[in-house]
């Protein structure tokens, strides 16, 4: 789970966004792409999704600087129909291909009722919720996933079958905060989790469900995007371009009046807030609610940047001869 760090310094989102953009430009990204990446990552910081926020720029900057990913990608449409679009990321970060594909897909879904976007040949695309949130202002329901290169070998634990990819679903509200579910299919079941064996013993059904969701991430977001099961069959100009993504959206009014639907979501969100929260938590939220509340607070107070977050950004700034905004 993403929780605000106990020890931190507060950095304004404007300062952090300018810094992240400068990092991107320093390693060769065009200004428009560096600005887009900075906006996306810092928005995640503001929502409290720190794992997929500006801390990731330390990794991205090195991959771009060292040529593992393309810092000047020609993101382009490779195939298109009235209800689908395939966008090639040309070896760059996945944000650029997935953002472009989602924008194109939204217009197709508005016109045709339903549409799907697939991206290929790129690196990490970040949090899946980035793209499911893009559809909310357009009265669309959305599903997002991605897949990446697996390296399965005989004898590995069954957990490895699922990879580590995410899923996101969204549903717009009218007055309340929209529902945005964004999660890693194998959350709490990674090799680094101290609870994995206990969860497998106490709730094997939960493990099998997680592996099943991971299989959909890999097949829909990976295989469909041309990411092969075997590394030896992968043909890549840029070694880090080992991922794909899928975004599907459809109009609410195909089935029910849009305002009626959003009214029900509003009431649902309000009703949930009246429920007894989970032990250890102060309030009850549907997913998307706590992130929206954090965003309002962090926009005023600044982004809470913990020690590890500081160290990661200080390290890459020093390597690139830059100063951090604190």
Secondary structure by P-SEA (a helix, b strand, c coil): ccccccbbbbbbaaaaaaaaaaaaaaacccaaaaaaaaaaaaaaaaaccccccccaaaaaaaaaaacccccccccccccccccbbbbbcccccaaaaaaaaaaaaaaaaaacccbbbbbcccccccccaaaaaaaccccccccccccccccccccccccccccccbbbbbbbbcccccbbbbbcccccccccccaaaaaaaacaaaaaaaaaaaaaaaaaccccccccccccccccccccccccbbbbbbbccccccaaaaaaaaaaaaaaaaacccccccccccccaaaaaaaaaaaaaccccccaaaaaaaaaaaaaacccccc
